[in-house]
Structure formats: C-alpha cells, structure tokens
Amino acid sequence: MAGRYRGPMRAIGMASGLGLALGLSALLGALLGHYLDQRWGTGPWLTLAGTLGGTAVGFREVIVVLRRLGERGDGSTE
C-alpha cells in the first residue's frame, strides 16, 4: 500500500514542506540569535545574524529538495 503513493503524492508532500522548512529555520535562527543577544548584551546583531543564517540554511534545504524533485520528478532517489 505504501508503494501506491511513490509518484506525484510524494512530490507534492516534499514540495509542501518547503515553506515550512524555510520559515522554521529562519525563526529558529532568530530565536537563537535573540537568546544570545540577551545573554551577552550584543544588541540586535546576533538576532540579525541568526535570522540570516537560518534563512540561508532554509534556502539550502529548498535547493536540495528541488534538485531531488528534478532528478526523477517524483522525489524518489532510486
């Protein structure tokens, strides 16, 4: 039964998670940066750096998933 959804449903599932991955990585980076700013008193700089770093990590994940989808069109690695 699991093999029944290997094609387009898997690709839709992988693509729908892209926004979540990008948003969560940026949010987690911002929260970590904010925590470090509060702890070390560095102003907004670590929050900004954490947000940018998290966004970069999120975009990397988007690129990886899009490449995987482009290889076979269904997200499988086989």
C-alpha positions as CSV (number, residue, x, y, z in Angstrom):
1,M,0.0,0.0,0.0
2,A,2.9,2.4,0.7
3,G,4.2,1.9,-2.8
4,R,1.0,3.3,-4.2
5,Y,1.9,6.8,-3.3
6,R,5.5,6.9,-4.6
7,G,4.9,9.2,-7.5
8,P,3.1,12.5,-7.5
9,M,1.9,12.3,-4.0
10,R,5.4,12.0,-2.7
11,A,6.5,15.0,-4.8
12,I,3.5,17.1,-3.5
13,G,4.4,16.2,0.1
14,M,8.0,17.1,-0.4
15,A,7.2,20.4,-2.1
16,S,4.6,21.4,0.5
17,G,7.2,21.1,3.2
18,L,9.5,23.7,1.6
19,G,7.7,26.8,3.1
20,L,7.7,25.2,6.5
21,A,11.4,24.3,6.3
22,L,12.3,27.8,5.2
23,G,10.1,29.5,7.8
24,L,11.1,27.4,10.7
25,S,14.9,27.6,10.0
26,A,14.7,31.4,9.9
27,L,12.6,31.5,13.0
28,L,14.9,29.2,14.9
29,G,17.9,31.2,13.8
30,A,16.3,34.4,15.0
31,L,15.3,32.9,18.3
32,L,18.8,31.6,18.9
33,G,20.3,35.0,18.0
34,H,17.9,36.8,20.3
35,Y,18.8,34.5,23.1
36,L,22.5,35.1,22.6
37,D,21.9,38.9,22.3
38,Q,20.1,38.8,25.7
39,R,22.7,36.7,27.3
40,W,25.8,38.6,26.0
41,G,24.2,42.1,25.6
42,T,25.3,42.5,22.0
43,G,22.3,44.4,20.7
44,P,20.4,43.2,17.7
45,W,23.4,41.9,15.8
46,L,23.2,38.2,16.8
47,T,19.5,38.2,16.1
48,L,20.1,39.6,12.6
49,A,23.0,37.1,12.1
50,G,20.8,34.2,13.3
51,T,17.9,35.2,11.1
52,L,20.2,35.4,8.0
53,G,22.0,32.2,8.9
54,G,18.7,30.4,9.4
55,T,17.3,31.7,6.1
56,A,20.5,30.5,4.3
57,V,20.0,27.0,5.8
58,G,16.4,27.1,4.8
59,F,17.3,28.0,1.2
60,R,19.8,25.3,1.1
61,E,17.2,22.8,2.1
62,V,14.9,24.2,-0.6
63,I,17.6,23.8,-3.2
64,V,18.3,20.2,-2.1
65,V,14.6,19.2,-2.3
66,L,14.1,20.9,-5.7
67,R,17.1,19.1,-7.1
68,R,15.8,15.8,-5.8
69,L,12.4,16.5,-7.4
70,G,14.0,17.5,-10.7
71,E,16.0,14.3,-10.9
72,R,13.1,11.9,-11.3
73,G,10.1,14.1,-10.9
74,D,8.6,12.2,-8.0
75,G,11.2,12.8,-5.3
76,S,12.5,9.3,-5.2
77,T,16.2,8.6,-5.0
78,E,16.1,5.3,-6.8
